[in-house]
Amino acid sequence: MKQICTIARNVLPGLMAAKAKKELEFVTPEDWAVMKPSTPCGQLPVLELADGTFLAQSQAIAYFLAREWNLEPTGSVEKAKDDMIFEMGTEINLALIKAHYTDAKNRAANYKTFYEVCPSKLEVVEKLLPDGADGATIGQLHIVAQLIQMEDAHTDKTWFLALLGPKTKALYDAANALYARQNPWWNPADE
Ligand SMILES: N[C@@H](CCC(=O)N[C@@H](CS)C(=O)NCC(=O)O)C(=O)O
């Protein structure tokens, strides 16, 4: 499978591939303007399957990969609990995007808001994570993806580490180490 994407939206599928020990080729389109009209949603990322099918929407792609690679818990309630963790990742992601991908004039103010909301979201994550969480599920990996992006986007790289509870910190250490080892293509400086 081939993921055609922007750098930031590589992080979750990159983590998933690393955890599942699967091959996923990451490609940055050289001519997006030409490709765009023939993609399902006219947006990146897209995932190209072996048979030439294209899937779009980062969350749909992530859930597809989770089913293919067995990165969902067993049982309806356990899945729902992991989805709750996934959604906390989405909330953190939206706050981070608002702070980081903004014009220079508003960035400081938007980061201030991010600093204010992020600690309480990470507290909830700590409560929701099961004991021994090590990144075996899509929801857990979505949290790690946000932490990786925060570490690289944020000017004070130790700020968020001090906010992590023990379960979140153990999850981050386990999954982040695996990802860094298996994905040398990822260079946050490109973002
Ligand atoms: N809801 C979509 C949002 C995708 C999105 O915003 N993609 C942006 C880049 S991050 C894009 O394709 N921009 C280029 C364009 O629209 O031509 C998802 O989660 O995949």
The ligand as an SDF file (V2000), in Angstrom:
LIG
                    3D

 20 19  0  0  0  0  0  0  0  0999 V2000
  -10.6320   15.7280    6.5260 N   0  0  0  0  0  0  0  0  0  0  0  0
   -9.4580   15.5260    5.7160 C   0  0  0  0  0  0  0  0  0  0  0  0
   -8.6600   16.8100    5.6510 C   0  0  0  0  0  0  0  0  0  0  0  0
   -7.5370   16.6880    4.6600 C   0  0  0  0  0  0  0  0  0  0  0  0
   -6.8390   17.9880    4.3890 C   0  0  0  0  0  0  0  0  0  0  0  0
   -7.1540   19.0520    4.9430 O   0  0  0  0  0  0  0  0  0  0  0  0
   -5.8680   17.9140    3.4850 N   0  0  0  0  0  0  0  0  0  0  0  0
   -5.0860   19.0650    3.0860 C   0  0  0  0  0  0  0  0  0  0  0  0
   -3.6250   18.9230    3.5100 C   0  0  0  0  0  0  0  0  0  0  0  0
   -3.4340   18.5620    5.2290 S   0  0  0  0  0  0  0  0  0  0  0  0
   -5.0510   19.1460    1.5630 C   0  0  0  0  0  0  0  0  0  0  0  0
   -5.2730   18.1720    0.9010 O   0  0  0  0  0  0  0  0  0  0  0  0
   -4.6740   20.2910    1.0570 N   0  0  0  0  0  0  0  0  0  0  0  0
   -4.3630   20.4520   -0.3550 C   0  0  0  0  0  0  0  0  0  0  0  0
   -5.5620   20.7460   -1.2140 C   0  0  0  0  0  0  0  0  0  0  0  0
   -6.7070   20.8570   -0.7020 O   0  0  0  0  0  0  0  0  0  0  0  0
   -5.3410   20.8860   -2.4250 O   0  0  0  0  0  0  0  0  0  0  0  0
   -8.6120   14.3890    6.2840 C   0  0  0  0  0  0  0  0  0  0  0  0
   -8.6560   14.1450    7.5070 O   0  0  0  0  0  0  0  0  0  0  0  0
   -7.9380   13.7010    5.5090 O   0  0  0  0  0  0  0  0  0  0  0  0
  1  2  1  0
  2  3  1  0
  2 18  1  0
  3  4  1  0
  4  5  1  0
  5  6  2  0
  5  7  1  0
  7  8  1  0
  8  9  1  0
  8 11  1  0
  9 10  1  0
 11 12  2  0
 11 13  1  0
 13 14  1  0
 14 15  1  0
 15 16  2  0
 15 17  1  0
 18 19  2  0
 18 20  1  0
M  END
$$$$
